[in-house]
Amino acid sequence: MKDKTIWAPWRAEFVLAKKESGCIFCKRLKMKDSVRNLIVHRGRKAFIILNKFPYTGGHSMVVPKRHVAHIEKLTPAEADEFFRLTQLTVKVIKKALKPHSMNLGMNLGRLSGAGVPDHLHMHIVPRWQGDTNFMPVIGRTKIMSVPLDHIYEAIKREFDKL
């Protein structure tokens, strides 16, 4: 059987674009919060940002403000807020998007899959029953049902209520 191509054009920007120099997280911290920088919440020692090229809608990351690559190098105050914001992000995503479950994880180092290996971050990926279907397996394409700007507004609205 001959392969058929199903296009996922929203990935083209990520795949083909010139990669930013420097740390994307540190750069976003200097920007005003909006759908442009995707920061939905800032704490004292860490912040929460949406993934611009998500695995599923609402894919968020908790990131220490300090540029640090190793979890063991977080100060106790940074570690406390990092994990409190992870808990808070799960709570907010549950309320805003109503996923059936979630994946949480960290890729510590480039060989483990970290796209930004020099700045620690926790991925929080909402999951819905049926979101892993035949499209990624057969069509090598993911279906994104809700645009990123709508996801940003829904999650940001919940953080603003806190």
C-alpha positions in Angstrom: 0.0 0.0 0.0 1.4 3.4 -1.0 1.8 6.0 1.8 -0.7 8.9 1.7 0.3 12.3 3.0 -1.9 14.2 5.4 -0.5 17.7 6.1 -0.2 19.3 9.5 0.6 22.8 8.4 0.8 24.4 11.9 4.0 22.4 12.4 5.7 23.9 9.4 6.5 27.1 11.3 8.3 25.1 14.0 10.1 22.7 11.6 11.2 25.3 9.0 11.7 28.4 11.0 15.2 29.6 12.0 15.7 28.6 15.6 15.9 31.4 18.1 19.3 32.1 19.5 19.5 32.2 23.3 17.0 30.9 25.8 13.4 31.1 24.7 12.2 31.1 28.3 14.5 33.9 29.4 13.4 36.0 26.3 9.7 35.4 27.0 10.2 36.6 30.6 11.2 40.0 29.3 8.0 40.4 27.3 4.6 41.6 28.3 2.2 38.7 29.0 0.0 38.1 26.0 -0.8 35.4 23.5 2.5 36.5 21.8 4.7 35.3 24.7 2.2 32.7 26.0 3.0 33.3 29.7 -0.3 32.7 31.5 1.0 33.2 35.1 4.1 34.6 36.9 5.1 33.7 40.4 8.0 35.1 42.3 10.5 32.3 41.4 8.8 30.5 38.4 6.2 31.1 35.7 3.8 29.1 33.5 3.9 29.3 29.8 1.9 27.5 27.0 3.8 25.4 24.5 3.7 27.2 21.1 3.8 23.8 19.3 1.7 21.6 21.7 1.2 17.9 21.8 -2.4 18.6 22.7 -4.3 21.8 23.4 -3.4 23.3 26.7 0.1 21.8 26.8 1.8 24.0 29.4 5.2 24.3 31.0 6.3 25.4 34.5 9.6 27.1 34.3 11.9 28.6 37.0 12.7 32.3 36.3 16.4 31.7 37.0 18.2 30.1 34.0 19.1 26.7 35.5 19.4 23.3 33.8 19.5 20.9 36.7 16.7 20.2 39.1 19.1 19.5 41.9 20.4 23.0 41.6 17.1 24.7 42.4 17.1 26.5 45.7 14.5 25.2 48.2 12.4 28.3 47.5 12.6 27.7 43.8 11.8 24.0 44.1 8.8 24.8 46.4 7.3 27.3 44.0 8.1 25.2 40.9 6.1 22.3 42.3 3.3 24.4 43.8 2.9 26.0 40.3 2.9 22.5 38.8 0.0 21.6 41.1 -1.8 24.9 40.4 -1.4 24.4 36.6 -3.0 21.0 36.9 -5.9 22.5 38.9 -6.4 25.4 36.4 -6.2 23.2 33.3 -8.8 20.8 34.9 -11.1 23.7 35.5 -10.5 25.5 32.1 -10.3 22.6 29.7 -11.8 19.6 31.5 -9.3 16.9 30.3 -9.9 13.3 31.3 -6.3 13.0 32.5 -2.8 14.5 32.2 0.8 13.7 31.5 3.5 15.5 33.5 7.1 15.1 32.8 10.6 16.6 32.5 13.3 15.9 29.9 16.6 16.4 31.7 19.2 17.0 29.0 19.2 16.9 25.2 19.6 13.1 25.0 16.4 12.7 27.0 14.5 14.8 24.5 14.8 18.3 26.0 14.2 20.9 23.3 15.5 23.5 25.7 18.1 21.5 27.7 19.7 24.5 29.5 16.5 25.8 31.2 14.6 23.3 33.3 10.9 23.0 32.7 8.0 20.7 33.6 5.6 19.7 30.8 1.9 19.4 31.7 -0.1 17.8 28.9 -3.9 17.5 29.1 -5.3 14.3 27.6 -8.8 13.4 26.5 -10.2 10.0 25.8 -9.7 9.4 22.1 -7.0 12.0 21.6 -4.6 9.2 20.7 -6.4 7.8 17.7 -5.5 6.5 14.3 -4.4 9.9 12.9 -0.9 9.9 14.6 -0.4 6.3 13.8 -1.7 6.0 10.3 -1.6 9.6 9.1 1.4 10.7 11.1 -0.7 13.8 11.9 -2.2 15.2 15.1 -5.6 16.8 15.3 -5.7 20.1 17.2 -9.4 20.9 17.9 -9.0 24.3 19.6 -6.7 27.1 18.4 -3.8 28.2 20.6 -5.2 31.7 21.2 -8.5 30.3 22.6 -6.6 27.9 24.9 -4.4 30.9 26.1 -7.5 33.0 26.9 -9.3 30.1 28.8 -6.2 29.2 30.9 -5.2 32.9 31.5 -8.7 33.7 32.6 -8.5 31.0 35.3 -5.1 32.1 36.6 -6.4 35.7 36.7 -9.2 34.6 39.0 -6.6 33.5 41.6 
